[in-house]
Amino acid sequence: MKTIYKVMSSVALTGMILGGVVWGTAQAASITATKPQASKSLLQDEFKAASDTQQGITLAVSKAFYDGNHVKVELKRSGKELAGSLTGGQWDEQMGEYVHDKGSIRQMDVFIDGKSIHEYGGGDLAKRPSVSTSPGTDPNHAVIILSDASLLGGNLEAFPDKFKLTAKIDLEGVQKPFTLEIPIQKVMNKPVILQPNITKKMGDLRLTLKQVHSTAHSTRIQFVLKGGHNSTILYDFFDDQGNELERISGRGTDENNKNGDFYYDFILETPDASAKSIIMKPFTPEFKDPNAASGEFKMDKNGEIVKNYLKDLEVSIPIK
């Protein structure tokens, strides 16, 4: 079975694939005192500001960094006043398609040192980097997150420590794309890398925690799930004090190994300084149609997905 999932927050399970780029939710991570601190150059954003102007609208990079787990780029739109947000739009039931606000991001092509991300891994979706976008601090801001596929099984290509990121971005209602060239340099602080090799079992399911990479900005987790190909299993993450952690990125695939095992790669916000571990809680969601194995989820009175947690597969992930 060849499957790849874009795993998103259970609160926001909507997304689109536009121009081959995966779009979803993203959340900036906080900096904590117990993690390696970001370098001065990172915090001062010492990079050549990239911007482009088309039809009276300017799109510029206001901040960019790479902590080894993910690349985060913040965009700012200025110039001509636009009613919609940079990430705005909505699904039109009558038309059966997503309708973008005027001036919002419609499509984006991304290149690393001149190489399209679609060319990574020979063009296979399961072997190429992911790109996601989310709203910023106001309607004229947006956040772009990139992560490589190096933890999705096999010998897959990671981002280099230093590279030129080129983004060609189409805005709704603007004829020509905006081209932004952004120098990216990995923060020199070394991440905390753990290889717990913890395995949990439930029936024919075996879940093994392989790697944990922690930085001042994020925690990246790799685990492998064997069996259960006919089950829909999703994941929530909490710190050891019960606070749910937002995910910056997350996906899984069974395409990159001969055994058909699922390799998962989650990037989470860094927990509070007092946290010693992250609790991963797998669950199966209930569907609106009780006989369905996919489709629309069943929601409770608070608008949350009805979940059946799999206690036997729950994992405590050490981060210190």
Buried (B, 14 or more C-beta within 10 A) or exposed (E): EEEBBBBBBBEEBEEEEBBBBBBBBBBBBBBBEBBBBBBEEBEEEEBEEBBBEBEEBBBBBBBBBBBBBBBBBBBBBEBEEBEBBBBBBEEEEEEEEBEBBBBBBBBBBBBBEEEBBBEBBEEBBBBBBBBBBBBBEEBBBBBBBBBBBBBBBBEBBEBEEEBEBBBBBBBBBBEEBBBBBBBBBBBEBEBBEBEBEBBBEBEEBBBBBBBBBBBBBBBBBBBBBBBBEEBBBBBBBBBBEEEBBBBBBBBBBBBBBEEEBBBBBBBBBBBBEEBEBBBBBBBBBBBEEEEEEEEEBBEEEEEEBBBEEBEEBBBEBBBE
